[in-house]
Amino acid sequence: MHCLIRTLQLKKKILHLTNKIQPDLDVQFFMKPPPSIQTLYQTKDPIIKHMCSDVVYHIKCIDCNQGYIGKTERQCYRRLIEHGASESIFIDQQQQT
């Protein structure tokens, strides 16, 4: 409530100053609504890291230890399986979380 009173006082001061400087200027104020409940609480469960899509990933070669950086719009685990990763890696990670 204290904030509302200070806002109204500031509004009066600004209107007074603008009328003094330029009387024909039509100044209007609009109150901003309070934040919605949706912004205060997370409503969705977090997505497991390897289930995310639109990711950039880095893979090291088992044989030569060189790296490959790729980007995919698909789910990360699907793309990594195409690169030869074992599905058991993702099952183990899921059980740990």
Protein Blocks (a to p, Z undefined) as FASTA:
>chain_A
ZZmmmmmmmmmmmmmmmmmmmmmbccdddddddddfklmpcfbdcddfklpghiaddddd
fklopacddddfbdfklmmmmnopafklmmmmmmmZZ
